Amino acid sequence: MNMKKIAFETKEVLICECNSDEHQYLIYYGEDEFPDGQKIPMVYIHPHLITYNSFWKRVLYGIKYIFGYKTKYGAWDEFMVNPSDADKIQEIVNYLKKEKND
């Protein structure tokens, strides 16, 4: 089995412009190290978007899930990027581009 080791150098949290702590992106970036010694810069973005529905809507959604219903549009919410987070995003872009420049 070809397992890789992930060493995250940096962790960032972006919170939506609406200032709701229910709308967050957790961003981890660092180099993925493979058994052969190869290191590749990677960024992992974990969206945390919570929407609250009534009890009965959640029950209906759960029943649909149990029976395998899938909407062709997926589940959507929104995240408004705060302009003050632009530098964090630019650092991530620069990190991913650094392999090209090396």
C-alpha positions in Angstrom: 0.0 0.0 0.0 1.4 3.4 -1.0 0.5 5.6 2.0 1.6 9.2 2.1 2.5 11.3 5.1 1.1 14.8 5.3 2.9 17.5 7.2 0.8 20.7 7.4 2.9 23.8 7.7 0.1 26.3 8.0 -3.5 26.3 9.1 -5.9 29.2 8.3 -9.5 29.9 9.1 -11.6 32.1 6.9 -14.8 33.3 8.3 -17.6 34.6 6.1 -18.1 38.3 5.6 -21.5 37.9 7.3 -19.4 37.2 10.5 -21.3 34.0 11.2 -19.1 31.4 12.8 -21.3 28.8 11.0 -19.7 29.8 7.7 -16.1 28.9 7.8 -13.3 27.5 5.6 -10.6 25.6 7.4 -7.5 25.6 5.2 -4.5 23.4 5.7 -1.4 23.5 3.5 1.9 21.9 3.5 3.8 19.3 1.6 2.5 15.8 1.0 5.4 13.4 1.4 5.3 10.1 -0.4 7.3 7.0 0.5 9.6 7.5 -2.5 10.7 10.8 -0.9 8.7 13.0 -3.4 7.2 16.1 -1.8 4.3 17.9 -3.4 2.8 21.2 -2.0 -0.9 20.6 -1.3 -3.8 22.7 0.0 -6.8 21.1 1.7 -9.9 23.3 2.1 -12.7 22.1 4.5 -15.9 24.0 4.1 -18.1 24.2 7.2 -21.4 25.6 6.1 -24.3 24.9 8.4 -27.9 25.8 7.7 -30.6 25.2 10.2 -33.9 23.7 9.1 -37.0 22.8 11.0 -37.2 19.4 12.7 -39.6 18.0 10.0 -37.5 19.2 7.1 -34.5 17.5 8.6 -36.5 14.3 9.1 -37.7 14.4 5.5 -34.1 15.0 4.3 -32.9 12.1 6.5 -35.6 9.7 5.0 -34.6 10.8 1.5 -30.9 10.1 2.3 -31.7 6.7 3.7 -33.4 5.7 0.4 -30.6 7.1 -1.7 -32.2 10.3 -3.0 -29.8 12.7 -4.5 -30.6 16.1 -6.0 -28.8 16.8 -9.2 -27.8 20.2 -7.9 -26.2 19.1 -4.6 -26.4 20.9 -1.3 -25.5 24.6 -1.5 -24.9 27.4 0.9 -22.7 30.5 0.5 -19.5 31.9 1.7 -18.7 35.6 1.2 -14.9 36.2 1.2 -13.9 39.0 3.5 -11.5 41.5 1.7 -9.2 41.4 4.7 -8.6 37.7 3.9 -7.2 38.5 0.5 -3.6 38.3 1.8 -4.2 34.8 3.3 -5.6 33.6 0.0 -2.7 35.1 -1.9 -0.2 33.3 0.4 -1.9 30.0 -0.5 -1.7 30.8 -4.2 1.9 31.7 -3.9 2.6 28.5 -1.9 1.0 26.4 -4.7 3.0 28.3 -7.4 6.3 28.0 -5.6 6.8 24.5 -7.1 6.7 26.0 -10.6 9.3 28.5 -9.6 11.7 26.0 -8.0 
